[in-house]
Amino acid sequence: MKRFVILLAALLLTSVANPAAAQEKEETIEEQIFYNILVDRFNNGDQSLDANIDLDDPSAFHGGDLQGIIDKLDHLKEMGYTTLILSPIMDNAPGGYHGYWVEDFRKVDPQYGSMQDLKKLTEEAHSRDMKIVLEFVTNYVAKTHPMLDDPDKTGWVQETNDDASHRWLGETAALDQTNPEVQTFLTETADFWIEEANIDGYRFHAADKTNKGFLQQLSAHISEQDPSFFQLAGILEPDNYEGSLSELETIDAVENNSLYKPMSDTLAKPGEPVEAIYEEWRADGKKQSLNYLDNKHTKRFTYKLVQNGRNPLTTWKLALTYLYTAPGAPMILQGSEIPMAGKDFPDIQRMVTWNSSDEDLQKFAGRIAALRTEFPALQRGDYELAGSDGAMSVFRRSYQGETVFIAINNDTHSRSVTVDGVSDGKQLKGLLGDNLVRTGEDGKFRIGLDRETAEVYVVQNNSGLNWTIIGPIVGVFLIFIAGIIYLSRKQKKREADA
């Protein structure tokens, strides 16, 4: 923590001394911790908008709004989240709580508030050094969108979607993104929200279904206007996605669907080797992507771990340690810090139950987030497997002379791993549990962990015995012994005199 304060002070001094240099510094995706928000199911902050909510209908609006997010910004900041990804907030057809039935691309859905509320949200977020990213639906419109009946827009809509593979898809029509007029409309819409609300990024919904040529053109246009603007790609059908979006230079990151299953399945079950996640990452080309344990369409990670008989608090600590220290950027689904469970719709999209939050888990999440921010090696460092023993693995991250070891024991009993590459005269200092590892008699560093625990170690000079602690203890002990001797001699003198 002391190091973090020093680094923060240095950054502030740099900004004061050279404001222009501070403004030019671009933040990368790897520096971010993303928090994924389904606006309608997050937090009700403005009861004046409640006329159309129905908490008994899982397909109706439940009352989450932009003011509700504003009200929770301090909490989210404390948790360490740097960027909030909002589900689509454009004006939707009745019942479009998810945001995918767009009827007006340039209006905030009244259920969430107004454009002024969105501006306030971005202003409040920016004042806390947080960013706002909007999910942008570029592929679909509601069947009730006025353009479907507009003779001047003939050729804008490609077809209606009767595909029932996604709950909301049947009520939409697909836009023809090869049509120049549609391309212009969507590009101008992208510019509109940036100019009106000063947002910091887009998450392109169903980017795997978007015309690749158009997406490249759109993202290049946005990048030309603002190179620091985040552009993320969401995947609608992971099983059919072949990874082509990573080829677009202006797309900053793609959802890492290939890592989702091995990561969530491994960490949700005790005794599963953590090394398997690393091997999957290597086989997939070592991608720097958006890593997640669940999203608003999958089973909740908490549900999966509970089904395997695991303790949510213990397991989430393991999972967050892996997620926050692996290459790429972590993306956390709202309510994970509670932690919320759910197998299918509607349980996976319930309103966040703020009164059920776990304080211990929230503190841990804030701590591991602070470590990721404090040590650049956890964001940009090289990543390699340092060793494994059973279901325990140790990973090494190195960056500009700084080395960090991440140890995760997913096993059902204690394990230890010997690591190399640490110079003589050094020691490994634990940052989560205050553990300390020094060389053994064989000159090697052996990291041992209890079952289902994790630790993050930094390499530092070997301080030897900590005399600031040992000294007073020894002093008290010596005084105690001296007192015993004194009393003993005094007693013998009395006996002799008698």
Secondary structure as GFF3:
##gff-version 3
##sequence-region A 1 498
A	DSSP	alpha_helix	2	17	.	.	.	ID=ss1
A	DSSP	alpha_helix	19	24	.	.	.	ID=ss2
A	DSSP	three_ten_helix	29	31	.	.	.	ID=ss3
A	DSSP	beta_strand	34	37	.	.	.	ID=ss4
A	DSSP	three_ten_helix	39	41	.	.	.	ID=ss5
A	DSSP	three_ten_helix	47	52	.	.	.	ID=ss6
A	DSSP	alpha_helix	66	71	.	.	.	ID=ss7
A	DSSP	alpha_helix	73	78	.	.	.	ID=ss8
A	DSSP	beta_strand	83	86	.	.	.	ID=ss9
A	DSSP	beta_strand	90	92	.	.	.	ID=ss10
A	DSSP	beta_strand	102	108	.	.	.	ID=ss11
A	DSSP	alpha_helix	115	127	.	.	.	ID=ss12
A	DSSP	beta_strand	131	136	.	.	.	ID=ss13
A	DSSP	beta_strand	140	142	.	.	.	ID=ss14
A	DSSP	three_ten_helix	146	149	.	.	.	ID=ss15
A	DSSP	three_ten_helix	151	153	.	.	.	ID=ss16
A	DSSP	beta_strand	157	160	.	.	.	ID=ss17
A	DSSP	three_ten_helix	169	171	.	.	.	ID=ss18
A	DSSP	beta_strand	172	175	.	.	.	ID=ss19
A	DSSP	alpha_helix	180	197	.	.	.	ID=ss20
A	DSSP	beta_strand	201	204	.	.	.	ID=ss21
A	DSSP	three_ten_helix	207	209	.	.	.	ID=ss22
A	DSSP	alpha_helix	212	225	.	.	.	ID=ss23
A	DSSP	beta_strand	230	233	.	.	.	ID=ss24
A	DSSP	three_ten_helix	238	240	.	.	.	ID=ss25
A	DSSP	three_ten_helix	244	247	.	.	.	ID=ss26
A	DSSP	beta_strand	253	254	.	.	.	ID=ss27
A	DSSP	alpha_helix	257	267	.	.	.	ID=ss28
A	DSSP	alpha_helix	275	283	.	.	.	ID=ss29
A	DSSP	beta_strand	290	291	.	.	.	ID=ss30
A	DSSP	alpha_helix	301	307	.	.	.	ID=ss31
A	DSSP	alpha_helix	312	325	.	.	.	ID=ss32
A	DSSP	beta_strand	329	333	.	.	.	ID=ss33
A	DSSP	three_ten_helix	347	349	.	.	.	ID=ss34
A	DSSP	three_ten_helix	354	356	.	.	.	ID=ss35
A	DSSP	alpha_helix	359	374	.	.	.	ID=ss36
A	DSSP	alpha_helix	377	380	.	.	.	ID=ss37
A	DSSP	beta_strand	382	389	.	.	.	ID=ss38
A	DSSP	beta_strand	392	399	.	.	.	ID=ss39
A	DSSP	beta_strand	402	409	.	.	.	ID=ss40
A	DSSP	beta_strand	415	419	.	.	.	ID=ss41
A	DSSP	beta_strand	426	430	.	.	.	ID=ss42
A	DSSP	beta_strand	436	437	.	.	.	ID=ss43
A	DSSP	beta_strand	445	449	.	.	.	ID=ss44
A	DSSP	beta_strand	453	461	.	.	.	ID=ss45
A	DSSP	alpha_helix	467	497	.	.	.	ID=ss46
###
